[in-house]
Amino acid sequence: MPIPTKPRLSDFTLGPDATVETILPLIEKYGCCIVRGAVSPGEIVKMNEDMQPHVDEAANNSWEGEFFSSAVNFVDLSHEVLDETVGSWFGEKCMWFHSKIVLSESGIILVRQGGHDQALLRDDAVHCNKHATATDKWTKNRETAVSMFLAGSKCTGANGASRIIPGSHVWGPTRVPKEEETLYAELDPGDCMYMVSSLFHAGSMNQTTDQERYLYTAFYTKGCLRAEENQYLPFPIGAVKQYTTEQQELSNEAHADTYRLGYSLNPPMLGYVNHASPGYLLGHKIDMSDEASFGKQPPPGVVPPGVEVSPYA
C-alpha cells in the first residue's frame, strides 16, 4: 500500500526477538525492516577480528575516495519471499516443482572517508526485473532477491549509512526517486536491515574524518535466476567439499549450505551437469525426486476437479 506520509525508522524497526512472522508485514508495507540487536556485540567483535586481515589485504592501502572500496531469520525470510511452487502440464498430467533460493552475492561494504553519494537504485535491475505498473498491494512475485545488511560498526548519516525510500517497492516504472524522500538507515553494531530488491536505496559518502562504515551483506535470489556474483569459479571444488562436510552437522537439511550455493538442481532440471545434479561432484548421494521437489502438492483449488496430479517419474 502506498505510504501517504514520510515514515520514521521506528515505524519499521523491531527488537531482537523478531521473527519472520513479525518482519513480513513490515516488508509488505515498507519494503524493508530493521531488527535491533540481531547479532550480539560479542559476535560482531569476533566477526570483525576474523575479517579484518582479509579487508586489509583487499584494500591494499589503495583507497582514492571512490564509492565502494547470519543474521537471524535471513534464510527463512528469503525462503518465504522467494521460494515458488509452480505447476506445469505434461500432457494431461500436472507436475508441480518447488524452486528454492540460492546465494546471489555476499561481502563486506567498507566506506572510508571521502567518496560520494551513490545514486538511488533498485537492486533488481541486475535481473532486468520489470515493474510494469505501480500497485496498492505488494506481492512476493514482484521480487527477484532479498538482501541483508548487518552492521559491523555504527552506521550514521555522517559516516555513510544507506539511504532508503520506504514504500518505493510498490512504485511503477515511471516514478523517479527523489533525495528528499530518503531516510538514513542508521544502525548500531549488530543491528540488521532486511530489504527486498525492488526498494530504492543507495550508499552514502562518509563525511567524517575518523570513522569507517562497515557492513556485512548477503543477497539471496530465486533458484531459477543467475546469481549476481559467480559462486563457482572463485572456490576450488576441494574447498567446497570440505565446507559441505563441516556444515552438514549444523543443518537440519542435508547439504543445505551447498544447495544454497547452487550445487543443486532447480526443478525440473535447471543447472544440471552431465544430466545429473551438480551435487554428485561433491560426493552427495542425490535423491533426485527429493532435491528437485518433484511431486510437490499444488496449492488448494489450483487444479481443476478430475485433473490428475502426478509426481515426476
C-alpha positions in Angstrom: 0.0 0.0 0.0 1.4 3.4 -0.9 2.6 5.4 2.2 0.9 8.8 2.4 3.5 10.5 4.7 7.2 10.1 5.1 7.8 7.3 7.7 10.3 7.2 10.6 12.8 4.4 11.1 10.9 3.4 14.2 7.9 2.6 12.0 9.7 -0.5 10.6 12.0 -1.4 13.4 11.8 -4.4 15.6 13.7 -5.8 18.6 16.0 -8.8 18.8 13.1 -11.2 19.3 11.8 -10.5 15.8 10.5 -13.5 13.7 9.7 -14.0 10.1 6.0 -13.6 11.0 6.7 -10.1 12.5 9.1 -9.0 9.9 6.9 -9.8 6.8 4.2 -7.3 7.5 6.8 -4.5 7.6 8.4 -5.8 4.4 4.9 -5.8 2.8 4.3 -2.2 3.8 7.7 -0.6 3.7 9.9 -2.9 1.6 12.4 -3.1 4.5 12.7 -3.9 8.2 15.4 -3.1 10.8 16.0 -5.6 13.6 17.9 -4.1 16.5 20.4 -6.4 18.2 20.0 -9.2 15.7 23.6 -10.3 16.4 25.3 -9.9 19.8 28.1 -7.4 20.4 30.5 -10.2 21.2 29.7 -12.0 17.9 30.2 -8.8 16.0 33.6 -8.2 17.6 34.7 -11.7 16.7 33.5 -11.3 13.1 35.3 -8.1 12.7 38.5 -9.6 14.1 38.3 -12.6 11.8 37.6 -10.5 8.7 40.0 -7.6 9.2 43.0 -9.3 7.7 41.0 -10.0 4.5 39.7 -6.4 4.4 43.3 -5.1 4.8 44.5 -7.3 2.0 41.7 -6.3 -0.3 42.1 -2.6 0.4 45.9 -2.8 0.0 46.1 0.8 1.1 44.8 2.0 -2.3 41.7 4.0 -1.3 41.3 7.0 -3.5 37.9 8.3 -2.4 35.7 6.5 -4.9 32.5 4.8 -3.8 32.8 1.2 -2.6 36.1 0.0 -1.9 24.0 -14.7 9.7 21.8 -12.7 10.9 18.9 -14.4 12.5 15.8 -15.0 10.3 17.5 -14.2 6.9 17.4 -17.6 5.3 13.9 -18.2 6.5 12.7 -14.8 5.3 14.3 -15.3 1.9 12.6 -18.7 1.6 9.3 -17.1 2.5 9.6 -14.3 -0.1 11.4 -16.1 -3.0 10.6 -19.8 -3.0 8.0 -20.8 -5.5 5.8 -23.9 -6.2 5.0 -23.9 -9.9 2.8 -26.3 -11.9 3.4 -27.4 -15.5 1.4 -29.6 -17.8 2.9 -32.7 -19.2 0.1 -33.9 -21.5 -2.9 -34.2 -19.2 -0.8 -34.6 -16.0 0.1 -31.6 -13.9 3.5 -31.7 -12.3 4.5 -29.4 -9.5 8.0 -28.2 -8.8 9.4 -26.3 -5.8 12.1 -23.8 -6.5 14.4 -22.8 -3.6 16.6 -19.8 -3.0 20.3 -19.6 -4.0 23.0 -17.2 -2.8 23.3 -14.3 -5.2 26.2 -12.4 -3.5 27.9 -11.7 -0.2 30.6 -9.5 1.1 31.7 -6.5 3.2 31.0 -2.9 2.3 33.6 -0.6 3.8 33.1 3.1 3.3 36.0 5.2 4.3 36.4 9.0 4.4 35.5 10.9 1.2 33.9 9.5 -1.9 30.4 10.5 -3.0 26.8 9.5 -2.6 25.7 6.6 -4.7 22.7 7.2 -7.0 19.4 5.8 -5.8 18.7 2.4 -7.4 16.8 -0.8 -7.3 18.9 -4.0 -6.9 16.5 -6.0 -9.1 17.8 -4.1 -12.2 20.5 -6.8 -12.3 17.8 -9.3 -13.1 16.1 -7.0 -15.6 13.0 -7.1 -13.4 10.1 -5.1 -14.9 7.6 -3.4 -12.6 5.1 -2.7 -15.3 2.7 -0.8 -13.0 2.5 0.6 -9.6 0.5 -1.4 -7.1 -1.6 -0.7 -4.0 -0.6 -4.0 -2.5 2.9 -5.6 -2.6 3.1 -9.3 -3.6 6.0 -11.6 -3.4 6.0 -12.2 -7.2 7.4 -8.6 -7.7 10.7 -9.7 -6.2 13.9 -11.3 -7.5 16.0 -11.0 -4.4 16.1 -10.3 -0.7 19.1 -8.7 1.0 20.6 -8.4 4.4 22.8 -5.6 5.8 24.4 -6.4 9.1 26.2 -3.5 10.8 29.8 -4.3 11.8 30.2 -0.7 13.0 28.0 2.2 13.9 26.3 3.4 10.7 25.2 7.0 10.7 24.2 9.6 8.2 27.5 11.2 8.7 29.7 8.2 8.1 27.8 6.7 5.1 24.7 4.9 6.2 22.5 3.6 3.4 19.7 5.9 2.2 16.4 4.2 1.6 12.9 5.2 0.4 10.4 3.1 2.4 7.4 2.2 0.4 9.1 2.5 -3.0 8.9 -1.2 -3.6 5.3 -0.7 -4.9 6.2 2.0 -7.4 5.8 1.6 -11.1 8.5 2.2 -13.8 7.9 6.0 -14.2 8.2 7.1 -10.6 11.5 8.9 -10.2 13.2 8.5 -6.8 14.0 11.8 -5.1 16.6 12.5 -2.4 14.0 14.4 -0.2 12.1 11.1 0.1 15.1 9.2 1.7 15.9 8.2 5.2 19.3 7.2 6.6 19.1 3.6 7.8 21.2 4.3 10.9 22.4 1.1 12.7 24.4 0.2 15.7 26.8 -2.8 15.6 24.7 -6.0 15.5 21.6 -4.3 14.0 20.4 -5.7 10.7 18.3 -4.4 7.9 16.4 -6.7 5.6 15.2 -5.4 2.2 13.6 -6.6 -0.9 15.3 -5.9 -4.2 12.5 -3.6 -5.6 13.2 -0.9 -2.9 15.0 2.2 -3.9 18.2 2.8 -1.8 21.8 3.9 -2.1 25.1 4.0 -0.2 26.3 7.4 1.1 29.5 9.3 1.3 31.5 9.3 4.5 31.8 12.9 5.7 33.7 12.1 8.9 37.4 12.4 9.4 37.9 9.5 11.8 35.2 6.8 11.2 34.7 3.9 8.8 31.3 2.4 8.0 31.4 -1.4 8.0 28.5 -3.6 6.7 28.2 -7.3 6.1 25.9 -8.1 3.2 24.2 -11.1 1.7 21.7 -11.5 -1.0 19.5 -14.5 -1.9 17.8 -14.8 -5.3 15.3 -17.3 -6.9 16.8 -20.6 -7.8 15.8 -20.1 -11.4 17.8 -16.9 -11.7 21.5 -16.3 -12.2 23.5 -15.2 -9.1 24.9 -11.7 -9.3 28.3 -12.9 -8.0 29.7 -16.1 -9.7 29.6 -18.6 -6.9 31.6 -21.4 -8.7 34.8 -20.0 -10.2 36.4 -18.5 -7.0 36.2 -21.7 -5.0 38.2 -24.9 -5.7 36.0 -27.9 -5.7 38.1 -29.4 -2.9 37.4 -26.4 -0.7 33.6 -26.7 -1.4 33.7 -30.4 -0.4 35.3 -29.5 2.9 32.8 -26.8 3.5 30.0 -29.3 2.9 31.5 -31.8 5.4 31.8 -29.2 8.1 28.3 -27.8 7.7 26.2 -30.9 7.4 26.0 -31.4 11.2 24.9 -27.8 11.7 21.9 -28.1 9.5 18.6 -30.0 9.7 18.6 -30.0 5.9 21.1 -32.3 4.3 23.6 -30.4 2.1 21.6 -27.2 2.8 24.6 -24.8 2.5 25.9 -26.2 -0.8 22.4 -26.3 -2.1 22.1 -22.6 -1.4 25.4 -22.0 -3.2 23.8 -23.5 -6.3 25.3 -27.1 -6.2 21.8 -28.4 -6.8 19.0 -28.6 -9.4 16.3 -26.0 -9.7 13.4 -28.2 -10.8 12.8 -29.8 -13.0 16.4 -29.8 -14.4 17.9 -26.3 -14.3 21.6 -26.4 -13.6 22.4 -30.0 -14.4 25.9 -31.4 -15.0 26.1 -34.4 -17.3 22.3 -34.7 -16.9 22.6 -35.1 -13.2 22.6 -32.8 -10.1 25.9 -31.0 -9.6 25.8 -32.3 -6.1 27.3 -35.5 -7.3 30.5 -33.7 -7.9 30.7 -33.1 -4.2 30.1 -36.7 -3.3 26.4 -36.2 -2.4 24.1 -39.2 -2.6 21.4 -37.5 -4.6 17.8 -38.4 -4.4 16.6 -36.6 -7.5 13.0 -36.6 -6.6 13.7 -35.0 -3.2 16.3 -32.5 -4.4 14.2 -31.1 -7.2 11.0 -31.4 -5.1 9.2 -33.3 -7.8 5.7 -34.2 -7.0 5.1 -31.3 -4.5 1.4 -30.9 -3.9 -0.2 -27.9 -5.6 -1.9 -25.2 -3.6 -5.5 -25.9 -2.8 -8.0 -25.1 -5.6 -5.5 -24.6 -8.3 -6.0 -27.9 -10.2 -9.5 -28.4 -11.7 -11.6 -31.3 -10.5 -10.8 -34.5 -12.3 -7.3 -33.5 -13.5 -4.6 -35.9 -12.5 -1.7 -34.5 -10.4 1.3 -36.6 -11.0 4.7 -36.9 -9.3 7.8 -36.8 -11.6 8.6 -40.3 -12.7 
